């Protein structure tokens, strides 16, 4: 059980539901991290803009993206 469940679908306003729809389209479901960021709409909006920008093809080489993700996971102690 997590400390917070974040914003659930039935609690989300129109703008948050639109962002959740884009996230769900990209990942298949809305992860808990996005639901927690939705507690602060501005944070959710800015993180979504950052994700869209970095996921755009051609902005960063795919191998470099993968290496950066792996390095960050090691730095924060991610178990998977």
C-alpha positions as CSV (number, residue, x, y, z in Angstrom):
1,X,0.0,0.0,0.0
2,X,1.4,3.4,-1.0
3,X,1.3,6.5,1.1
4,X,-0.9,8.2,-1.4
5,X,-3.0,7.0,-4.3
6,X,-2.7,10.3,-6.2
7,X,-5.6,11.6,-8.3
8,X,-8.0,8.9,-9.4
9,X,-10.0,9.0,-12.6
10,X,-13.3,10.0,-11.0
11,X,-11.5,12.8,-9.0
12,X,-9.7,14.3,-12.0
13,X,-10.8,17.5,-13.6
14,X,-11.1,18.0,-17.4
15,X,-7.5,19.1,-18.0
16,X,-6.0,16.3,-15.9
17,X,-8.2,13.7,-17.7
18,X,-6.9,15.0,-21.0
19,X,-3.3,14.5,-19.9
20,X,-4.2,11.1,-18.4
21,X,-5.7,10.1,-21.8
22,X,-2.4,11.0,-23.5
23,X,-0.4,9.1,-20.9
24,X,-2.7,6.1,-21.1
25,X,-2.3,6.1,-24.9
26,X,1.5,6.1,-24.6
27,X,2.0,3.6,-21.8
28,X,-1.2,1.6,-21.7
29,X,-2.2,2.8,-18.3
30,X,-1.7,5.8,-16.0
31,X,1.3,5.0,-13.7
32,X,1.1,6.0,-10.0
33,X,3.9,8.5,-10.5
34,X,1.7,10.5,-12.9
35,X,-1.3,10.3,-10.5
36,X,0.8,11.7,-7.7
37,X,2.1,14.5,-10.0
38,X,-1.5,15.3,-10.8
39,X,-2.0,16.5,-7.2
40,X,-0.2,19.6,-8.5
41,X,-1.6,20.3,-12.0
42,X,1.3,22.6,-13.0
43,X,3.9,19.9,-12.1
44,X,1.9,17.3,-14.1
45,X,1.7,19.6,-17.1
46,X,5.4,20.5,-17.1
47,X,6.5,16.9,-16.6
48,X,4.3,15.9,-19.5
49,X,5.8,18.6,-21.7
50,X,9.3,17.4,-20.8
51,X,8.3,13.8,-21.6
52,X,6.9,14.7,-25.0
53,X,10.0,16.8,-25.8
54,X,12.5,14.1,-24.8
55,X,10.5,11.3,-26.4
56,X,10.5,13.1,-29.8
57,X,12.5,11.2,-32.3
58,X,15.7,12.9,-33.4
59,X,16.1,15.0,-30.3
60,X,18.4,12.5,-28.5
61,X,19.8,9.2,-29.9
62,X,17.8,6.2,-28.6
63,X,20.9,4.5,-27.2
64,X,21.9,7.6,-25.3
65,X,18.3,7.9,-23.8
66,X,18.5,4.3,-22.7
67,X,21.9,4.8,-21.1
68,X,20.7,8.0,-19.3
69,X,17.6,6.1,-17.9
70,X,19.8,3.3,-16.7
71,X,22.3,5.7,-15.0
72,X,19.5,7.6,-13.2
73,X,17.9,4.3,-12.1
74,X,21.2,3.2,-10.6
75,X,21.8,6.6,-9.0
76,X,18.4,6.6,-7.2
77,X,18.6,2.9,-6.3
78,X,15.7,1.7,-8.5
79,X,15.2,-2.1,-7.8
80,X,14.2,-3.0,-11.4
